[in-house]
Structures are given as C-alpha cells and as structure tokens.
Amino acid sequence: MERHWVDWWTFVHFSSGFVASSYGVKEPVAVAAAVLYELVEQPFLRSQAGKNFFGASGPEVIPNQVIDVLVFWAGYRIAVKQ
C-alpha cells in the first residue's frame, strides 16, 4: 500500500488540471474526470499489472486520493486566472 499523502504523482495531477483548464475543458467535467480516474486507478493498483506499471506496492491511501483531486482542481483554477 502506498502510504504517502503526497508523492511525485502529485505534480502530474496539478499539471493535468492546469492543462485541462488551458484547453477549455469545463470545470465540472474536468473535476469529475479526476475523481473517476482515482476510482478506476485503485482496482488497477491492486493488480500485478498496475503495480508494475506505476511501480507501486499497492493502492493509495484515501488521503492521497483526496489530495490528488484537490491538487488537480488547484491546477485547474490557477490556469483559469492566467
């Protein structure tokens, strides 16, 4: 199990939010996609293929999932202000 609340993937989530906003993806759609991604990612991280793909030992802790979505949203909102 990945126990860190923040990891190097946090930057990827922030960047994804920034890019989604920059490309004009509507905020509710973008945030819903980020939440959906986190929900789909968990079963994948439980599989050997997911562990190999992400280099993870297992699924993330819930605080990490929440932070990933909030950081995505922060990236989105920062891009809106540009």
HELIX and SHEET records of a PDB file:
HELIX    1   1 TRP A    9  SER A   22  1                                  14    
HELIX    2   2 GLU A   27  ARG A   46  1                                  20    
HELIX    3   3 GLN A   48  PHE A   54  1                                   7    
HELIX    4   4 ILE A   62  VAL A   80  1                                  19    
END                                                                             
